[in-house]
Amino acid sequence: MDFKSTFENLKDRATDLAQAGVAQSKRLAEIAKLKTANMAEEDAIKKAYIEIGKLYYAEKGATPDGAYAAACEKITASKAVIETNNERLAELKQPGDPEVEVEAEAVEIEAAPAAPEETPAQPEEKQD
């Protein structure tokens, strides 16, 4: 057995394994890059769908076509709830509102009671 040919054979195998590892790393990096690009494109599609929906609602929200009626009604109902909530928030934020002042007075923090003075412990009396 020739040591030189065995060494060359091992060297060739190590080189092949290293090249295979590099190729695998490049392949995995490209896969990751493509997946990231796909996610970015899916996000762009979602944003475009949202924009289409906003445009449609702005143009035809009051009189939507048949298939869009339910979705437009949901949006209109939600907007009405938001408006009602905002009006109530504005009422609650009004300064000088007696109802709010009464609640604020009820929440005032009272001073903590003073801690009792410590007295030295007295020895217990023995009972015979």
Backbone as CSV, one residue per row, in Angstrom:
resi,resn,N_x,N_y,N_z,CA_x,CA_y,CA_z,C_x,C_y,C_z
1,MET,0.842,-1.170,0.000,0.000,0.000,0.000,0.890,1.237,0.000
2,ASP,0.549,2.145,-0.859,1.356,3.350,-1.029,0.743,4.469,-0.183
3,PHE,1.551,5.001,0.753,1.059,6.061,1.643,0.740,7.339,0.872
4,LYS,1.522,7.588,-0.148,1.308,8.806,-0.915,-0.048,8.763,-1.627
5,SER,-0.411,7.641,-2.241,-1.695,7.536,-2.934,-2.851,7.549,-1.937
6,THR,-2.661,6.961,-0.751,-3.694,6.988,0.281,-3.913,8.414,0.771
7,PHE,-2.813,9.123,0.984,-2.905,10.515,1.410,-3.617,11.358,0.354
8,GLU,-3.263,11.155,-0.922,-3.899,11.893,-2.022,-5.391,11.561,-2.090
9,ASN,-5.723,10.299,-1.884,-7.119,9.870,-1.900,-7.897,10.557,-0.769
10,LEU,-7.334,10.598,0.444,-7.970,11.266,1.578,-8.087,12.773,1.333
11,LYS,-7.054,13.332,0.755,-7.063,14.757,0.445,-8.167,15.078,-0.557
12,ASP,-8.320,14.237,-1.586,-9.376,14.437,-2.590,-10.765,14.314,-1.958
13,ARG,-10.923,13.349,-1.076,-12.208,13.179,-0.383,-12.535,14.394,0.488
14,ALA,-11.542,14.884,1.214,-11.753,16.061,2.069,-12.121,17.273,1.214
15,THR,-11.458,17.428,0.083,-11.748,18.530,-0.824,-13.177,18.411,-1.355
16,ASP,-13.553,17.187,-1.760,-14.917,16.970,-2.259,-15.957,17.285,-1.181
17,LEU,-15.705,16.846,0.058,-16.632,17.118,1.157,-16.735,18.615,1.435
18,ALA,-15.610,19.309,1.401,-15.613,20.752,1.638,-16.396,21.468,0.540
19,GLN,-16.183,21.058,-0.703,-16.908,21.669,-1.818,-18.408,21.371,-1.720
20,ALA,-18.742,20.158,-1.293,-20.155,19.805,-1.121,-20.773,20.646,-0.002
21,GLY,-20.014,20.862,1.053,-20.500,21.696,2.165,-20.719,23.131,1.725
22,VAL,-19.809,23.670,0.947,-19.946,25.031,0.433,-21.159,25.121,-0.486
23,ALA,-21.320,24.133,-1.346,-22.461,24.130,-2.267,-23.780,24.053,-1.481
24,GLN,-23.794,23.197,-0.445,-24.999,23.077,0.391,-25.291,24.396,1.097
25,SER,-24.263,25.058,1.620,-24.444,26.351,2.289,-24.996,27.392,1.315
26,LYS,-24.464,27.422,0.121,-24.959,28.374,-0.884,-26.413,28.077,-1.229
27,ARG,-26.747,26.798,-1.357,-28.117,26.405,-1.684,-29.067,26.830,-0.566
28,LEU,-28.687,26.572,0.688,-29.520,26.954,1.826,-29.658,28.468,1.935
29,ALA,-28.578,29.205,1.644,-28.643,30.663,1.688,-29.594,31.194,0.620
30,GLU,-29.558,30.590,-0.570,-30.460,31.030,-1.638,-31.910,30.705,-1.285
31,ILE,-32.141,29.545,-0.664,-33.493,29.179,-0.229,-34.018,30.209,0.766
32,ALA,-33.187,30.560,1.739,-33.591,31.549,2.742,-33.878,32.901,2.091
33,LYS,-33.033,33.294,1.152,-33.208,34.570,0.459,-34.518,34.580,-0.334
34,LEU,-34.822,33.476,-1.016,-36.050,33.395,-1.800,-37.286,33.383,-0.898
35,LYS,-37.206,32.690,0.232,-38.331,32.678,1.165,-38.585,34.079,1.719
36,THR,-37.519,34.796,2.045,-37.657,36.168,2.542,-38.267,37.063,1.464
37,ALA,-37.836,36.899,0.224,-38.392,37.684,-0.879,-39.875,37.372,-1.059
38,ASN,-40.246,36.084,-0.941,-41.651,35.705,-1.062,-42.490,36.319,0.048
39,MET,-41.982,36.341,1.262,-42.724,36.938,2.372,-42.924,38.433,2.132
40,ALA,-41.903,39.099,1.597,-42.024,40.527,1.302,-43.074,40.754,0.214
41,GLU,-43.109,39.892,-0.782,-44.102,40.022,-1.851,-45.510,39.748,-1.325
42,GLU,-45.658,38.755,-0.436,-46.966,38.471,0.163,-47.446,39.659,0.990
43,ASP,-46.521,40.314,1.680,-46.878,41.510,2.444,-47.328,42.628,1.503
44,ALA,-46.651,42.767,0.382,-47.039,43.783,-0.608,-48.434,43.480,-1.165
45,ILE,-48.737,42.193,-1.380,-50.063,41.799,-1.869,-51.125,42.152,-0.834
46,LYS,-50.857,41.839,0.435,-51.822,42.152,1.495,-52.084,43.647,1.569
47,LYS,-51.037,44.447,1.451,-51.204,45.903,1.474,-52.022,46.372,0.272
48,ALA,-51.796,45.758,-0.888,-52.561,46.134,-2.077,-54.030,45.754,-1.905
49,TYR,-54.294,44.561,-1.326,-55.681,44.161,-1.051,-56.366,45.164,-0.120
50,ILE,-55.655,45.572,0.904,-56.219,46.549,1.848,-56.524,47.855,1.125
51,GLU,-55.609,48.287,0.283,-55.813,49.530,-0.460,-57.010,49.415,-1.401
52,ILE,-57.136,48.250,-2.071,-58.289,48.027,-2.951,-59.578,48.113,-2.138
53,GLY,-59.581,47.476,-0.967,-60.769,47.502,-0.118,-61.113,48.910,0.330
54,LYS,-60.109,49.676,0.696,-60.347,51.064,1.119,-60.916,51.889,-0.034
55,LEU,-60.343,51.704,-1.213,-60.827,52.445,-2.376,-62.265,52.052,-2.713
56,TYR,-62.541,50.757,-2.687,-63.901,50.302,-2.994,-64.888,50.857,-1.979
57,TYR,-64.539,50.772,-0.692,-65.445,51.273,0.341,-65.658,52.771,0.198
58,ALA,-64.591,53.491,-0.138,-64.720,54.937,-0.308,-65.639,55.277,-1.485
59,GLU,-65.555,54.493,-2.561,-66.354,54.783,-3.749,-67.767,54.212,-3.673
60,LYS,-67.897,52.992,-3.158,-69.189,52.319,-3.226,-69.672,51.793,-1.883
61,GLY,-69.113,52.266,-0.797,-69.496,51.772,0.521,-70.953,52.017,0.849
62,ALA,-71.512,53.094,0.357,-72.914,53.415,0.635,-73.859,52.523,-0.169
63,THR,-73.444,52.123,-1.364,-74.275,51.259,-2.215,-73.406,50.154,-2.817
64,PRO,-72.970,49.212,-1.988,-72.067,48.175,-2.495,-72.791,47.155,-3.368
65,ASP,-72.041,46.527,-4.254,-72.580,45.443,-5.065,-72.848,44.240,-4.164
66,GLY,-73.660,43.319,-4.631,-74.151,42.189,-3.844,-73.131,41.467,-2.981
67,ALA,-72.042,41.011,-3.557,-71.061,40.214,-2.818,-70.310,41.037,-1.773
68,TYR,-70.284,42.326,-1.948,-69.537,43.191,-1.046,-70.398,43.819,0.042
69,ALA,-71.684,43.625,-0.041,-72.613,44.296,0.874,-72.342,43.939,2.337
70,ALA,-72.158,42.661,2.638,-71.960,42.238,4.031,-70.685,42.839,4.614
71,ALA,-69.608,42.811,3.834,-68.337,43.359,4.325,-68.453,44.866,4.541
72,CYS,-69.112,45.552,3.619,-69.271,47.004,3.762,-70.150,47.332,4.967
73,GLU,-71.176,46.519,5.212,-72.034,46.740,6.381,-71.243,46.560,7.682
74,LYS,-70.362,45.574,7.712,-69.521,45.367,8.901,-68.637,46.591,9.145
75,ILE,-68.053,47.106,8.085,-67.187,48.278,8.210,-67.998,49.475,8.703
76,THR,-69.176,49.686,8.119,-70.025,50.811,8.507,-70.440,50.689,9.967
77,ALA,-70.805,49.475,10.399,-71.206,49.264,11.795,-70.033,49.511,12.739
78,SER,-68.857,49.022,12.380,-67.680,49.235,13.220,-67.324,50.711,13.311
79,LYS,-67.442,51.432,12.203,-67.160,52.866,12.233,-68.147,53.597,13.147
80,ALA,-69.404,53.145,13.152,-70.410,53.769,14.027,-70.071,53.514,15.490
81,VAL,-69.638,52.309,15.817,-69.245,51.985,17.199,-68.040,52.826,17.615
82,ILE,-67.071,52.952,16.724,-65.879,53.763,17.024,-66.279,55.211,17.272
83,GLU,-67.175,55.733,16.451,-67.617,57.119,16.621,-68.322,57.295,17.967
84,THR,-69.194,56.345,18.336,-69.888,56.401,19.619,-68.884,56.345,20.777
85,ASN,-67.917,55.463,20.671,-66.889,55.361,21.712,-66.080,56.647,21.826
86,ASN,-65.731,57.240,20.698,-64.964,58.489,20.728,-65.767,59.626,21.357
87,GLU,-67.075,59.662,21.083,-67.910,60.680,21.713,-67.928,60.491,23.230
88,ARG,-68.044,59.252,23.676,-68.047,58.982,25.120,-66.691,59.333,25.729
89,LEU,-65.616,59.026,25.028,-64.287,59.402,25.516,-64.176,60.915,25.676
90,ALA,-64.695,61.647,24.707,-64.654,63.110,24.782,-65.445,63.604,25.984
91,GLU,-66.601,62.971,26.250,-67.396,63.349,27.422,-66.628,63.086,28.715
92,LEU,-65.965,61.961,28.772,-65.230,61.598,29.989,-64.025,62.492,30.230
93,LYS,-63.497,63.062,29.182,-62.320,63.919,29.306,-62.665,65.373,29.584
94,GLN,-63.947,65.731,29.605,-64.372,67.102,29.841,-63.959,67.539,31.247
95,PRO,-63.218,68.652,31.379,-62.889,69.149,32.713,-64.133,69.769,33.345
96,GLY,-64.232,69.633,34.658,-65.346,70.231,35.370,-66.599,69.383,35.342
97,ASP,-66.518,68.193,34.814,-67.680,67.305,34.790,-67.893,66.791,36.206
98,PRO,-69.055,67.081,36.838,-69.263,66.682,38.229,-69.148,65.179,38.443
99,GLU,-69.601,64.390,37.480,-69.543,62.940,37.635,-68.092,62.462,37.721
100,VAL,-67.237,63.027,36.889,-65.833,62.645,36.880,-65.151,63.135,38.154
101,GLU,-65.494,64.350,38.626,-64.885,64.878,39.842,-65.254,64.040,41.052
102,VAL,-66.498,63.569,41.134,-66.913,62.728,42.252,-66.120,61.436,42.250
103,GLU,-65.944,60.846,41.064,-65.160,59.616,40.980,-63.721,59.882,41.392
104,ALA,-63.158,61.015,40.990,-61.788,61.344,41.343,-61.645,61.529,42.841
105,GLU,-62.633,62.150,43.484,-62.560,62.340,44.929,-62.621,61.006,45.648
106,ALA,-63.390,60.094,45.149,-63.519,58.790,45.797,-62.237,57.985,45.697
107,VAL,-61.405,58.295,44.744,-60.188,57.539,44.526,-58.998,58.123,45.285
108,GLU,-59.145,59.286,45.904,-58.027,59.905,46.593,-57.399,58.938,47.581
109,ILE,-56.097,59.023,47.708,-55.364,58.130,48.590,-55.357,58.713,49.997
110,GLU,-55.736,57.885,50.939,-55.717,58.325,52.333,-54.329,58.095,52.893
111,ALA,-53.986,58.905,53.917,-52.677,58.743,54.547,-52.650,57.399,55.265
112,ALA,-51.517,56.752,55.194,-51.380,55.451,55.848,-51.352,55.662,57.359
113,PRO,-51.991,54.786,58.134,-51.965,54.936,59.589,-50.543,54.751,60.111
114,ALA,-50.248,55.455,61.183,-48.908,55.375,61.763,-48.697,53.973,62.323
115,ALA,-47.480,53.513,62.230,-47.158,52.188,62.751,-47.188,52.244,64.279
116,PRO,-47.714,51.212,64.934,-47.751,51.218,66.392,-46.340,51.186,66.963
117,GLU,-46.177,51.838,68.082,-44.860,51.845,68.716,-44.565,50.463,69.254
118,GLU,-43.322,50.098,69.118,-42.946,48.783,69.619,-42.613,48.908,71.098
119,THR,-43.130,47.992,71.884,-42.816,47.960,73.316,-42.010,46.709,73.564
120,PRO,-41.043,46.788,74.468,-40.232,45.604,74.728,-41.108,44.484,75.286
121,ALA,-40.813,43.291,74.878,-41.582,42.149,75.365,-41.274,41.921,76.827
122,GLN,-42.328,41.653,77.591,-42.160,41.419,79.019,-42.099,39.905,79.239
123,PRO,-41.243,39.495,80.142,-41.124,38.055,80.389,-42.427,37.522,80.983
124,GLU,-42.746,36.320,80.582,-43.965,35.689,81.114,-43.706,35.245,82.552
125,GLU,-44.754,35.297,83.319,-44.654,34.851,84.710,-44.762,33.339,84.751
126,LYS,-43.942,32.753,85.606,-43.983,31.303,85.737,-45.121,30.906,86.624
127,GLN,-45.784,29.890,86.240,-46.848,29.350,87.089,-46.308,28.113,87.761
128,ASP,-46.477,28.018,89.045,-45.946,26.872,89.788,-46.902,25.757,89.857
